[in-house]
């Protein structure tokens, strides 16, 4: 059983550029939340994408907008700041 849905970077990139695509992403997020699951979007590269996902109620986002992939030790040192 799983409790989290992940929106793939390609899905986000391909759909967020049109009104119809934004509706699909927004409804996917709402449907996931309605059934009590959390949602994470990967591949967030622009402020526009992040703001859109936040307005839709996306639980967690990740991507180059925030940080590049890094070793655990480097991540842990950032958390201590």
Secondary structure, 3 states (H helix, E strand, C coil): CCCEEEECHHHHHHHCCCHHHHHHHHHHHHHHHHCCCEEEECCCCCHHHHHHHHHHCCCEECCCCCCCCCCHHHHHHHHCC
